[in-house]
């Protein structure tokens, strides 16, 4: 993380979830970029500095799992941490998220404190990795 605020891309087709994430993250010192679809998320990642992605698993069109794979398969973006968020707390979904390259997984309903802690840990790890590159 640089002197600038860490930038988090929130991708969810539910505007209520996006507003919740934005309110909590901005209050905790993060810059938030929101999108309701995966195609726009791809454009944002390609054009802007993104430090972490909060990504809903169930998305129309390109699923969250497919978007995660796209991020992790691209050399330019694979170091961006991705946290998958879903209301389906089955082990099969967790396994699919890990298989897609997700760095972490959060089941809804979630604890804001837990989300913030996971974000902080992943951003710290990204920062260390960026310094080694």
C-alpha positions in Angstrom: 0.0 0.0 0.0 1.3 3.4 -0.9 0.7 6.7 0.8 -2.6 6.8 -1.2 -5.7 5.2 0.2 -6.0 1.5 -0.7 -8.5 1.1 -3.6 -11.0 -1.6 -3.3 -13.2 -2.7 -6.2 -16.6 -4.0 -5.1 -18.4 -6.2 -7.6 -22.0 -7.2 -6.7 -25.2 -7.2 -8.7 -27.1 -6.1 -5.6 -26.9 -2.3 -5.2 -27.8 -2.7 -1.4 -24.6 -4.8 -0.9 -22.5 -2.3 -2.8 -23.8 0.6 -0.7 -23.1 -1.3 2.5 -19.5 -2.1 1.5 -19.0 1.4 0.3 -20.2 2.9 3.6 -18.1 0.6 5.8 -15.0 0.8 3.6 -14.9 4.5 3.1 -15.4 5.0 6.9 -12.4 2.9 7.4 -10.1 4.8 5.1 -10.4 2.9 1.8 -11.3 4.3 -1.6 -14.1 2.3 -3.1 -15.0 1.6 -6.7 -18.3 -0.1 -7.3 -19.8 -2.0 -10.2 -22.8 -4.3 -10.7 -21.3 -6.4 -13.4 -18.2 -8.4 -14.3 -17.6 -6.8 -17.7 -17.3 -3.3 -16.1 -15.1 -4.8 -13.4 -12.7 -6.1 -16.0 -12.5 -2.6 -17.5 -11.9 -1.0 -14.2 -9.1 -3.5 -13.3 -7.4 -2.8 -16.7 -7.6 1.0 -16.4 -7.2 1.8 -12.7 -5.0 0.8 -9.8 -6.9 -1.8 -7.9 -5.5 -3.0 -4.6 -8.2 -5.6 -3.7 -11.4 -7.0 -5.2 -14.5 -7.9 -3.1 -16.4 -10.1 -5.6 -19.9 -11.7 -5.4 -19.9 -15.3 -6.5 -23.3 -15.3 -8.2 -23.2 -12.6 -10.9 -25.3 -12.4 -14.2 -23.3 -12.9 -17.4 -19.7 -13.5 -16.3 -19.9 -15.2 -12.9 -17.8 -14.1 -10.0 -15.9 -17.4 -10.3 -15.1 -16.8 -13.9 -14.0 -13.2 -13.2 -11.8 -14.4 -10.4 -10.1 -16.9 -12.8 -9.7 -14.1 -15.4 -7.9 -11.9 -12.8 -5.7 -14.7 -11.5 -4.8 -15.9 -15.0 -3.6 -12.5 -16.1 0.1 -11.8 -15.3 -0.6 -8.1 -14.8 -3.4 -8.6 -12.3 -2.8 -11.9 -10.5 -1.3 -10.2 -7.5 -4.5 -8.4 -6.7 -6.2 -10.2 -3.8 -9.7 -11.4 -4.4 -12.2 -12.0 -1.7 -15.2 -14.0 -2.8 -18.5 -13.1 -1.1 -21.6 -15.4 -1.3 -24.8 -16.3 0.5 -24.2 -19.9 -0.3 -22.0 -21.3 2.5 -21.6 -24.8 1.1 -18.1 -26.5 1.1 -18.5 -27.0 -2.6 -18.7 -23.3 -3.3 -15.7 -22.7 -1.0 -13.8 -25.3 -3.0 -14.8 -23.7 -6.3 -13.7 -20.3 -5.1 -10.3 -21.7 -4.1 -10.1 -23.5 -7.4 -10.8 -20.1 -9.2 -7.8 -18.6 -7.4 -9.6 -16.6 -4.7 -7.4 -15.4 -1.8 -10.3 -15.6 0.7 -14.0 -16.4 1.1 -16.7 -14.7 3.1 -20.2 -16.1 3.6 -23.2 -13.9 4.0 -24.4 -12.8 6.4 -20.9 -11.6 7.4 -19.3 -9.7 10.3 -18.1 -6.3 9.2 -15.2 -6.6 11.7 -14.2 -9.9 10.1 -14.4 -8.4 6.5 -12.2 -5.5 7.6 -9.7 -7.8 9.3 -9.4 -10.0 6.2 -9.0 -7.0 3.9 -6.2 -5.6 6.1 -4.3 -8.9 6.2 -4.6 -9.4 2.4 -3.5 -5.8 1.7 -0.5 -6.2 4.0 0.5 -9.4 2.2 0.1 -7.7 -1.2 2.2 -4.7 0.0 5.0 -7.1 1.0 4.7 -9.0 -2.3 4.8 -5.8 -4.3 8.0 -4.7 -2.4 9.7 -8.0 -3.4 8.9 -7.7 -7.1 
